[in-house]
Every structure is written in C-alpha cells, then in structure tokens.
Amino acid sequence: MKYKNTKTGAIIETSTKVSGENWEPFDNEESGEKKTPAKKQKDDKKKGNSEDDTQEDAE
C-alpha cells in the first residue's frame, strides 16, 4: 500500500501499516498525477541530453 506524507509530500510504498500524524493512504488515481516525464526531461530528451542515451561508436 502507498502512503503520502501530508507535510513533506513524500510517497512511500510498504506492505506494513503506517501510522502517524502526517501519513495518509495514497492512491494514484485520486491524486490526478500524470505518469508523463517532467517538461525538463522531455526537453533534454529532444536535445539528446538524456542520461539514459547511449553513445555508440564513441572512441
């Protein structure tokens, strides 16, 4: 189950129950969050600055 810290915004996933003043159950569908990369990541990818790009024939 996922939990979100309402104070820090941190999201964790654990198989145990989380308790505490700032923790609440978290569900991706309810949050309205998108699973698309951030704008900077998209811009870097277009420019070829992505960290996961491999360079072939580099000597």
Phi, psi and omega in degrees: 000147179260146177229147179240135176275118184289340181275315185259339183085001180293142178240131178233157175235128182211157178270355180256163180283135179253132177232157180149162185300323188255007183256136175219152178302145184235134178228123184305320184295325181284333186285334182077011180289145178265150179261021179267153180297156177295160182303318180299320179296320179295316180298317179297320181297317179297323182277351181084019181263013182290139181293334183270001175289136178259149179253114179267151178061025176278122182233000000 
